[in-house]
Amino acid sequence: MEVGKVLKKGIKIWKENMPIKESIVAISKILDINPYGLIYSDNMSIVVEDKKISIIKERVENGELLLY
């Protein structure tokens, strides 16, 4: 998307062809954010409310969410 802005051109993106780790999708759902709008470099830093941290921590501890 940044490339399109620089070139001042539109870009068509087929989301179904974009690989996104399951952990990114799961955390994005918890935080109610669009994972396709993230700058993706195989790392993700997030700042969240305390109540969201406990949800993520609980899911990791229960094996429902794998962070790797």
PyMOL commands that set and color helices and strands:
alter all, ss='L'
color gray80, all
select helices_A, chain A and resi 2-7+15-17+22-31+35-37+50-61
alter helices_A, ss='H'
color red, helices_A
deselect
rebuild
show_as cartoon
